[in-house]
């Protein structure tokens, strides 16, 4: 029977340190992939209810449709859950080398508004498309609806 030599303990400790380091790097890594046209991408997102974060950030697949809707698919347990969102804002102060976009849930309303914080690397191809979506949303929101001109623009009826 062979006895453990101090060198065996060094190798075991080294393996544990290397495995721990690999786990830490994998945990800290932000998943990201973007299609050539920038309308499909993989990122990290976290749901928000009110001002509070719900759960932890999850790996998320996003598809931007022609009308500007975001189809978001997140894996929960062993099933994938797909929801529809509308991009509403971009965070002014984002973490280093990241951009954070906020989307509002398009589903049937509940008492608490649900939002989604989408984290994307600054150099991603989809940043331009998301910024364009936000610009279009601001233009649409700032235009008055047809037939709703201000009262001072309308002539007196009397």
C-alpha positions in Angstrom: 0.0 0.0 0.0 1.3 3.4 -1.0 1.2 6.4 1.3 0.2 9.8 0.1 3.2 11.9 -0.5 3.1 15.7 0.1 3.4 16.1 -3.7 0.1 14.3 -4.1 -1.6 17.0 -1.9 -0.1 19.7 -4.0 -1.5 18.2 -7.2 -5.0 17.8 -5.6 -4.9 21.4 -4.4 -3.8 22.6 -7.8 -6.7 20.8 -9.5 -9.2 22.3 -7.1 -7.8 25.8 -7.6 -7.9 25.4 -11.4 -11.4 24.0 -11.4 -12.6 26.8 -9.1 -11.0 29.4 -11.4 -12.7 27.9 -14.5 -16.1 27.9 -12.7 -15.7 31.5 -11.7 -14.8 32.6 -15.2 -17.7 30.7 -16.7 -20.1 32.2 -14.1 -18.9 35.8 -14.9 -19.0 35.4 -18.6 -21.7 37.2 -20.4 -23.2 35.1 -23.2 -23.6 37.0 -26.5 -24.2 36.2 -30.1 -25.7 38.4 -32.9 -27.0 37.4 -36.3 -25.6 39.2 -39.3 -28.5 41.5 -39.7 -28.6 42.2 -35.9 -32.3 41.3 -35.4 -31.6 38.1 -33.5 -29.3 38.0 -30.5 -28.4 36.1 -27.3 -27.7 38.2 -24.2 -28.4 38.4 -20.5 -31.7 39.8 -19.2 -33.4 40.2 -15.8 -37.0 40.9 -15.1 -38.0 44.0 -13.0 -41.3 44.5 -11.3 -41.6 48.2 -10.3 -38.1 49.1 -9.2 -37.2 45.7 -7.8 -35.3 43.0 -9.7 -37.0 39.6 -9.8 -34.8 36.5 -9.7 -31.4 36.5 -11.3 -30.1 37.4 -14.7 -30.9 34.7 -17.3 -29.5 33.8 -20.7 -32.0 35.3 -23.1 -32.8 34.9 -26.8 -34.3 38.0 -28.5 -35.9 38.3 -31.9 -36.7 41.8 -33.2 -39.7 41.8 -35.5 -40.4 44.1 -38.4 -42.9 46.1 -36.3 -40.4 46.6 -33.4 -41.7 44.0 -31.0 -39.2 42.0 -29.1 -39.9 38.2 -28.8 -37.9 37.1 -25.8 -37.2 33.5 -24.9 -35.8 32.6 -21.5 -35.1 29.1 -20.2 -36.7 28.4 -16.9 -36.0 25.1 -15.4 -36.3 22.7 -18.3 -38.8 24.7 -20.4 -38.4 27.8 -22.6 -40.8 30.6 -21.9 -41.5 33.1 -24.8 -43.0 36.6 -24.2 -43.5 39.7 -26.2 -41.9 43.1 -25.1 -41.7 46.7 -26.4 -38.4 48.6 -26.0 -39.0 51.7 -24.0 -35.7 53.1 -22.7 -31.9 52.9 -22.5 -30.2 53.1 -19.2 -28.1 56.3 -19.0 -25.5 54.8 -16.6 -24.6 51.3 -17.6 -21.9 49.0 -16.3 -18.5 49.2 -18.0 -18.4 48.0 -21.6 -22.2 47.2 -21.4 -25.4 48.8 -22.6 -28.6 48.2 -20.7 -32.0 48.5 -22.5 -35.4 48.4 -20.8 -38.4 46.8 -22.3 -42.0 46.8 -21.2 -44.2 43.6 -21.2 -46.8 43.6 -24.0 -49.1 41.0 -22.4 -52.4 41.4 -20.6 -52.0 44.1 -17.9 -51.5 43.3 -14.3 -51.4 45.5 -11.2 -47.6 45.7 -11.3 -45.9 46.8 -14.6 -43.3 44.3 -15.6 -40.1 45.4 -17.3 -37.0 43.6 -18.6 -33.4 44.9 -18.3 -31.5 43.6 -21.3 -27.6 43.7 -21.0 -25.6 43.9 -24.2 -21.9 44.5 -24.9 -21.2 48.0 -26.2 -19.5 46.6 -29.4 -22.5 44.5 -30.4 -24.1 44.7 -33.9 -27.6 44.9 -32.4 -26.9 48.2 -30.6 -27.6 50.3 -33.7 -30.9 48.5 -34.3 -32.0 48.9 -30.7 -31.1 52.6 -30.7 -33.0 53.0 -34.0 -36.1 51.3 -32.4 -35.9 53.7 -29.5 -35.6 56.7 -31.8 -38.7 55.6 -33.8 -40.6 55.0 -30.5 -39.8 58.6 -29.4 -40.9 60.1 -32.7 -44.1 58.1 -32.6 -44.8 59.1 -28.9 -44.0 62.8 -29.6 -46.4 63.1 -32.6 -50.0 64.0 -31.7 -52.6 61.5 -32.8 -54.6 62.5 -36.0 -57.6 64.6 -35.1 -56.4 65.6 -31.7 -55.0 69.1 -32.5 -54.6 71.5 -29.6 -57.7 73.6 -28.7 -56.0 76.9 -29.5 -55.5 75.7 -33.1 -59.2 75.2 -33.6 -61.4 78.1 -34.6 -64.2 79.3 -32.4 -67.6 77.7 -33.2 -69.6 80.6 -31.7 
